[in-house]
Amino acid sequence: MSRSPGRKQENHKISRELFVLTYGALVAQLCKDYEKDEDVNACLDRMGYSIGIRLIDDFLARTAVKKCRSYSETADVIAQIAFKMYLGVTPSVSCSSATRNEFSLILDKNPLVDFVEELPAERASLCYCNILCGVIRGALEMVHLAAEVSFLQDRLKGDAVTEIGITFLRKPEDRKHRRN
């Protein structure tokens, strides 16, 4: 079908509930496809990474975020802008190292688990929301920030909060570009 020339393309927003249910179905299918939780976790991380390397373009186009000057500023942008924009939640940020390259994003509410009560006993090592780690890692890599991202705590595993750890792997370099 063709679109009429004067008609603007409409942006359709998916409902949060539909997204969460679809994500749950995806994880359930991966659990059927893979016997080991580690394989499911790796698959979710790869999917998230692919999403992250594409999502960063949308994020930068839709926000007026300037280049971050520190890892602390980067962690704040992820929590206060990106999580709010894409998931509707704002995690708190805490720095967990003297070198200021390790941060935790602490989510009081994780929207991806709205309809999940607990993990089955046979899936105790499943990291249900591991896609988030991949998304963060992929997006950071696209802005030239290598990082390790992993779940440190998970409410689905009985922890008090959901905590995502981000460790930036390189020291920030202050290179001054000179024009010839």
Disulfide bonds with the S-S distance in Angstrom:
none
